[in-house]
Amino acid sequence: MQKISLKTLCTCIAALILSCNNPDKSETKNTEPTMQQRVDEYATVKLTTDISKLSEPEKKMIPLLINAAEIMDTLFAYQAYGNLDSLLQSIGDPATKKFAEINYGPWDRLSNDTPFIAGIGAKPLGANFYPADMTKDEFEKADLKDKTGLYNFIRRDKDGKLITVPFHEHFKDQLKRAGDLLHRAASLAEDKGLKNFLNLRADAIETDQFQKSDFAWLDMKNNGLDIVIGPIETYEDQLFGYKAAYESYVLVKDKDWSKRLEKYASFLPQLQDSLPVDEKYKKEKPGSDGDLNAYDVVYYAGSANAGGKTIAINLPNDEEVQLKKGTRRLQLKNAMQAKFDKIMTPITNILITPEQRKFVNFDAFFANTMFHEVAHGLGIKNTIDGKGTVRKALKEYASALEEGKADILGLYMVEQLLQKGELTGDIKDYYTTFIAGIFRSVRFGAGDAHGIANMVRFNYFKEHNAFERLDDGTYKVNFDKMKAAVDSLSNLILTLQGNGDYDGVAKLVAEKGKIGEQLQKDLDRLKAANIPVDIVFDQGVSVLGL
């Protein structure tokens, strides 16, 4: 992932700390936000659910699951920064300390990872997964077993040679405690599928052998509680995109909403066949045994809680599991509603032309987000010319392109399901809400895979006249040109993935994965209007009243 040049901030921690986005400090010193204002760019949301619907065993399970999730939080902090506790203890200013907690380190995740503490340099692209002095060339030449594996650190031995250290060895004691908590929760589980999964996942996080528990997770159908836990996404590794970061979500199923959604996963095979790309890029047949559910999330931890917060999940990431069994798509309904109310609606009222604002609604936002997750199951997981998986072929660009694929194919799915009569509503709702959603996500910046994906899509749509900026500073969706833009971008992304075209993706990101001058001015208007960039959580056992 190509990084924007970073400048070290020049004020002390206890003072007001200035952003370094503008290299001309003489112009920014009186206009840049204070650290408290930067903290306030995150709206606080209380994570709750209706606990009266839970059984007594479920009420006892949730604190155990949250405690296990809290351990993932500490492991991710080490992966992202190192000794985060030491950093936090050194900070005297409360607002700066809070901002470091939000970002799991001294770099602003929603501002291209710019440092916000004096004396801190640029964030290492490899975070804390690799030695700070290791070069890409040194890594690529090193003869190491499983060096591209998801679940290990690259470190140096006493002689300075590169070695691999498995996560389960490095974090042995912490993972043992987390495993014990999951086993205890399993002993209380009433649903057999959940009990089996929790026991298998407890063993998995202590061994880094996850596939068996992934299959068991997909086999669960009647569970009321759920937990996503372990090293999962590779966004944090911006050097190669190889290493997985620890995270967790503790979840309570919304059974009524889940019932409404269950049918859509079954459409994946036929939607795969109809993708607007050459046959060789859709030869893989997606599993359709996975399901689609809505949840209230009651705890975020680790990578899931850093910077921009996820509002929907598509897992497992294991390509073999996906092809054999499919995936589970989890819609985090309460967090999604919070983002729509606190962020999407205010953005719409500023940047969408007045006559089209009526088309932006929560149902369309929910559907676009949901089908984004479903669409991760479409396309191709393995390159067509023997380069291995798409993830390994595209390295640090894999995550950003995969998120871009899911976004655009999610909208493609909406178009197809509307035509089939399997989805209700007006395509104008989905298109306009989709464009408004780009303005929300593009604010995540170039340090975030979703932010890059949205910038690529914004610039591509602009070039293809899918929308236009009006003289009054608002944007108008050109509905008649959206479908062609959706189809052509879908074709481009699927072709790049299938070919494992690293250079082609690098060129796409370099040319289109950036915010232009006019767009930046419009995003600055959102900041001036005090519209939150994202959300943080008031969460935990006490918040739930357990």
Buried (B, 14 or more C-beta within 10 A) or exposed (E): BBEBEBBBBEBBBEEBBBBBBBEEEEEBEEEBBBBBBBBBBBBEBEBBBEBEEBEEBBBBBBBBBBBBBBBBBBBBBBBBBBEBEEBBEEBEBEBBBBBBBBBBBBBBBBBBBBBBBBEBEBBBBBBBBBBEEBEBEEBEEBEBEEBBBBBBBBBEEEEEEBBBEBBBEBBEEBBBEBBBBBBBBBBBBBBEBBBBBBBBBBBBBBEBEBEBBBBBBBEBEEBBBBBBBBBBBBBBBBBBBBBBBBBBBBBBBBEEBBEEBEEBBBBBEEBBEEBBBEEEBBEBEBBBEBBBBBBBBBBBBBBBBBBBBBBBBBBBBBBBBBBEBBBBBBBBBBBBBBBBEBBBBBBBBBBBBEEBBEBBBBEBBBBBBBBBBBBBBBBBBBBBEEBEBBBBBBBBBBBBBBBBBBBBBBBBBBBBBBEEEEBEBEBBBBBBBBBBBBBBBBBBBBBBBBBBBBBBBBBBBBEBEBBEBEEEEBBBBBBEBBBEBBBBBBBBBBBBBBBBBBEBBBEBBEEBBBBEEEBEEBBEBBBEEEBBBBBBBEBBBEBBEB
